[in-house]
Amino acid sequence: MVYRFAHPVLSDCQPTADGQICKGWFQAAAIYWWTALVLRVARARGLGTRVLPYVITGVALVALSAAFTTTMLILDYPYFPEEPPALVMFLLRLFDPTGVIGLALLVLAWLERQVALAAFALAYLVVALVPINFGWGVGWGPNWGFAPQLVINGGLLLLGSAGFALAQRLRRPR
């Protein structure tokens, strides 16, 4: 529904023989999903739960990610013909959506004082920040080169959620 009423933000449009190719993303979708996540956590915890730390964390991480992305767009990836330095690649991974998810998990673990979630968040951040692809995607080009890392990160999140759900189920009295 949010995609229906929001307009994509387009940048870096390049003319082609058939028209043009642009990079695009939906800012409204990011705001919607962060808000939905915060409200879901608040409802799961009850109405008396403090929501403000979660809201501040979400807004700060989205703003930080957007500021870094905007800065990189303004700089127009000055290293494009060559491989960027290791620090630039580290920051790109840290502030892309998968890295921000890891940072959000880490802050959530701190707010909730959950050692197991903190350990999982640190493990996830290591996987998200280290370029792991197991040889997949070699020669897939710039349009699909991100897919192996995304599958690995998403798979780790799915395994982690299944593990936490199982642990919660085992702790319930029967």
Secondary structure, 3 states (H helix, E strand, C coil): CHHHHCCCEEEEEEEECCEEEEEEECHHHHHHHHHHHHHHHHHHHCCCCCCHHHHHHHHHHHHHHHHHHHHHHHHCCCCCCCCCCHHHHHHHHHHCHHHHHHHHHHHHHHHHCCHHHHHHHHHHHHHHHCCCCCCCCCCCCCCCCCHHHHHHHHHHHHHHHHHHHHHHHHHCCC
